[in-house]
Amino acid sequence: MAELSKEVKIVFIMNAIPCFIYAFLFLVIPDIYAQVFEVAMYNPISYRQIGASLLILGIGCVLAIKRDDLEKAKIFWEIAIIWVILMTIIGIWGAFAIPGTAANQASTWIANTILIVLLVLNIYLYYRETK
């Protein structure tokens, strides 16, 4: 049983924090979030679905830290990396393809920046830890 390194635990925590924050915004208060960031195309069901998937990823990070076993966390980590890759691609495409207000664009680029940072950290540590 290979334990999770301190760096991996920190990255899982760094993954979990934005997951829980965005899960709260999209799952619990999507109407308020949409009003604050002047969302042009708002669908509360879609927002709540994204919030639920973020909640699952956040809980998965917490469970991976709690289990403290690299082999048990590996498949979850791979799925999470794929999720972040897809969300980053969609986020960058959306920032250019879907015009929006300044507040909407700021929200999009904040999310994209968080995703890019997490993507780089996750891929780097995943390959370092699984060698």
Wavefront OBJ file of the C-alpha trace (Angstrom):
o trace
v 0.000 0.000 0.000
v 1.569 3.253 -1.168
v 0.476 6.151 0.987
v -0.371 9.522 -0.508
v 2.494 11.977 -0.329
v 2.067 15.299 1.421
v 2.053 17.086 -1.967
v -0.746 14.866 -3.291
v -2.832 15.506 -0.194
v -2.306 19.253 -0.638
v -3.387 19.040 -4.290
v -6.482 17.059 -3.312
v -7.295 19.790 -0.782
v -6.658 22.415 -3.480
v -9.072 20.485 -5.721
v -11.709 20.085 -3.006
v -11.901 23.739 -1.949
v -13.010 25.179 -5.324
v -15.231 22.124 -5.845
v -17.130 22.847 -2.645
v -17.271 26.608 -3.293
v -18.603 26.214 -6.833
v -20.878 23.339 -5.749
v -22.458 25.696 -3.221
v -22.840 28.466 -5.822
v -24.290 26.199 -8.524
v -26.253 23.742 -6.405
v -27.559 25.824 -3.500
v -27.780 29.426 -4.776
v -27.698 29.304 -8.594
v -30.284 32.088 -8.951
v -28.222 34.502 -6.874
v -25.017 33.504 -8.679
v -26.665 34.064 -12.077
v -27.890 37.524 -11.030
v -24.543 38.643 -9.582
v -22.567 37.590 -12.661
v -25.277 38.630 -15.130
v -25.469 35.217 -16.766
v -26.997 35.526 -20.233
v -28.049 31.901 -20.736
v -29.198 30.660 -17.355
v -30.739 27.248 -16.825
v -31.127 26.366 -13.126
v -31.257 22.631 -13.858
v -27.922 22.702 -15.722
v -26.349 24.774 -12.962
v -27.517 22.318 -10.333
v -26.211 19.379 -12.385
v -22.787 21.010 -12.584
v -22.996 21.754 -8.856
v -23.776 18.113 -8.127
v -20.822 16.894 -10.207
v -18.558 19.356 -8.381
v -19.875 18.144 -5.041
v -19.065 14.565 -6.032
v -15.528 15.562 -7.042
v -15.027 17.429 -3.762
v -16.255 14.477 -1.720
v -14.014 12.180 -3.775
v -11.004 14.331 -2.882
v -11.862 14.140 0.808
v -12.343 10.361 0.624
v -9.043 9.935 -1.229
v -7.226 11.871 1.502
v -8.999 9.868 4.211
v -8.155 6.494 2.641
v -4.507 7.547 2.184
v -3.807 4.888 -0.444
v -2.443 5.854 -3.852
v -3.798 2.752 -5.572
v -7.325 3.374 -4.266
v -7.168 7.079 -5.173
v -5.629 6.552 -8.619
v -8.814 5.798 -10.608
v -10.662 8.688 -8.982
v -7.707 10.968 -9.693
v -7.667 9.920 -13.365
v -11.389 10.609 -13.733
v -10.992 13.972 -11.992
v -8.138 14.917 -14.347
v -10.262 14.029 -17.375
v -13.134 16.105 -15.929
v -10.812 19.101 -15.434
v -9.408 18.743 -18.978
v -12.896 18.733 -20.499
v -14.120 21.621 -18.350
v -11.009 23.654 -19.231
v -11.524 23.087 -22.956
v -15.217 23.948 -22.714
v -14.478 26.990 -20.533
v -11.870 28.425 -22.887
v -14.049 27.746 -25.919
v -17.020 29.369 -24.165
v -15.021 32.463 -23.229
v -14.346 33.146 -26.901
v -17.481 31.735 -28.551
v -20.161 33.082 -26.230
v -20.110 36.828 -25.747
v -21.217 38.096 -22.382
v -21.120 41.011 -20.047
v -17.898 42.078 -18.347
v -19.003 40.395 -15.116
v -19.796 37.201 -17.007
v -16.424 37.200 -18.783
v -14.626 37.875 -15.490
v -16.408 34.923 -13.889
v -15.527 32.708 -16.841
v -11.841 33.625 -16.777
v -11.585 33.232 -13.006
v -12.997 29.710 -13.364
v -10.734 28.989 -16.353
v -7.656 30.168 -14.455
v -8.520 27.958 -11.482
v -9.043 25.001 -13.817
v -5.755 25.562 -15.656
v -3.772 25.785 -12.410
v -5.443 22.652 -11.039
v -4.930 20.840 -14.328
v -1.191 21.531 -14.390
v -0.763 20.577 -10.721
v -2.803 17.393 -11.041
v -1.099 16.142 -14.189
v 2.381 16.965 -12.891
v 1.850 15.227 -9.550
v -0.021 12.298 -11.085
v 2.859 11.473 -13.396
v 5.423 12.064 -10.669
v 3.608 9.828 -8.185
v 2.729 6.988 -10.565
v 6.202 6.475 -12.058
l 1 2 3 4 5 6 7 8 9 10 11 12 13 14 15 16 17 18 19 20 21 22 23 24 25 26 27 28 29 30 31 32 33 34 35 36 37 38 39 40 41 42 43 44 45 46 47 48 49 50 51 52 53 54 55 56 57 58 59 60 61 62 63 64 65 66 67 68 69 70 71 72 73 74 75 76 77 78 79 80 81 82 83 84 85 86 87 88 89 90 91 92 93 94 95 96 97 98 99 100 101 102 103 104 105 106 107 108 109 110 111 112 113 114 115 116 117 118 119 120 121 122 123 124 125 126 127 128 129 130 131
